[in-house]
Amino acid sequence: MHVAMSVVLRIAIQQALFSLAKAAFRRPPLNEYSIVPPSNSLNFSASQSQSEDLRKYEWSHTCVRNTGRMCEASTNPGQDVVDYMGQCDELGNEHCSTGQNFPAGHCICTPGWCANGHGTCVKERGVLVDQVFYIHTQQFGTSHLLYMTPDGRVILGDPVSNAQAQWRIVVNPDGIMKLFTNAYPSRLLDSYEHCVQFTETVKCQTMLGGMWKPAARDTGWAIDHSGVYADDHQGSFAEAGEFVWLRDFESSKNMYIHHLTHEARLCSPSDYNCPGTFGNLVFTPSIHGHVEVPLTYPPPTTTQQVFHYIGIILIIIIALFLCIMNARLDNKLTHLDDNVLTRPANCLKAIVTCELCSYGGTRRR
């Protein structure tokens, strides 16, 4: 028993360390490996610093093999059987990568298998939507487009090249989506923490950027109904004028545009007016009506969940109260059938009052 508890504790500590390491390695997209000019964005083997292992690693928008879960290489002589538990599922068609360069130290799907938005290796590939989309916001209008810069930042404004503002969507088998631009196809839209120190305090903000060949689990997005409609929308369908929200699947935060810097950021649904007009998005052509693109509804916030459970509890209490009162007031002068209603009511009463629910007891006469 003590040995089993020790094994479980070691696995829990190991997973916690992996989570901390993963958070530490999710840095802004400004690094020497991620800056790829548009003209060379498809030349994955151009860098001299990449090893042979990296060149052999196949990367595709529709089949990202890196699950995003960190692991320890199986060639480490200091590991025992416990170190393998809770890492990569070799029976689930994944293994821990080796080598000195990325994606070393991550669980990688075997060839022919792809990681979905949850980081699970599946046989199906993602589907690339044929349509090219331009994105603008309700606040700034069509004159400002959402685009990606050469260093991976995502901002709203006037791009140098139209390809920087041409967004493509890949839909995974589980419905989670990935986004990238035609200018930088090796960058998938992702979020990262940008922290600035003010004297003794540190303020962090979740920013959006294009990460170079990121893991599958770190780049999942959902497009939600906003319930907000443009005043001048026309058409036979109401959805034609509805704005949409772009939600980070892992954190459930919504994208919005900062009013001063025009940078793309994430805000929590519990924040005031999140995302508001700065995050009400319009896809051109319209995202509505695309069979390949699933439009979802925002998940309930913490406040909504609390009121939901409170409402359920109140309904149960009222129902029990009515049943108990019926059991007390029921008698032969009423039109109620004792065999149909009184017994279940007495049973509920017995459960609430910690009595045995038995139909073999003494009946009232």
Stockholm file with secondary structure:
# STOCKHOLM 1.0

chainA/1-365         MHVAMSVVLRIAIQQALFSLAKAAFRRPPLNEYSIVPPSNSLNFSASQSQSEDLRKYEWSHTCVRNTGRMCEASTNPGQDVVDYMGQCDELGNEHCSTGQNFPAGHCICTPGWCANGHGTCVKERGVLVDQVFYIHTQQFGTSHLLYMTPDGRVILGDPVSNAQAQWRIVVNPDGIMKLFTNAYPSRLLDSYEHCVQFTETVKCQTMLGGMWKPAARDTGWAIDHSGVYADDHQGSFAEAGEFVWLRDFESSKNMYIHHLTHEARLCSPSDYNCPGTFGNLVFTPSIHGHVEVPLTYPPPTTTQQVFHYIGIILIIIIALFLCIMNARLDNKLTHLDDNVLTRPANCLKAIVTCELCSYGGTRRR
#=GR chainA/1-365 SS CHHHHHHHHHHHHHHHHHHHHHHHHCCCSCSTTTCCCGGGTTCTTCCTTCCHHHHHSCCCSSCCCEEEEECCCTTCTTCCHHHHTTSCCGGGTEEECCSSSTTTTEEEECTTCEECTTSCEESCCCEECSCCBEEEETTTBTTSEEEECTTSBEEEECCSSGGGGCEEEEECTTSCEEEEESSCTTEEEEEEEEEEEETTEEEEEEEEEEEESCCSTTSCEEEEEEEEECTTCCSSSGGGGEEEEEEETTTCCEEEECTTTCBEEEECTTSTTSSGGGTCEEEESCSTTCTTSCEECCCCCHHHHHHHHHHHHHHHHHHHHHHHHHHHHCCTTSSSCIIIIIHHHHHHHHHHTTCCCCTTSCCCC
#=GC SS_cons         CHHHHHHHHHHHHHHHHHHHHHHHHCCCSCSTTTCCCGGGTTCTTCCTTCCHHHHHSCCCSSCCCEEEEECCCTTCTTCCHHHHTTSCCGGGTEEECCSSSTTTTEEEECTTCEECTTSCEESCCCEECSCCBEEEETTTBTTSEEEECTTSBEEEECCSSGGGGCEEEEECTTSCEEEEESSCTTEEEEEEEEEEEETTEEEEEEEEEEEESCCSTTSCEEEEEEEEECTTCCSSSGGGGEEEEEEETTTCCEEEECTTTCBEEEECTTSTTSSGGGTCEEEESCSTTCTTSCEECCCCCHHHHHHHHHHHHHHHHHHHHHHHHHHHHCCTTSSSCIIIIIHHHHHHHHHHTTCCCCTTSCCCC
//
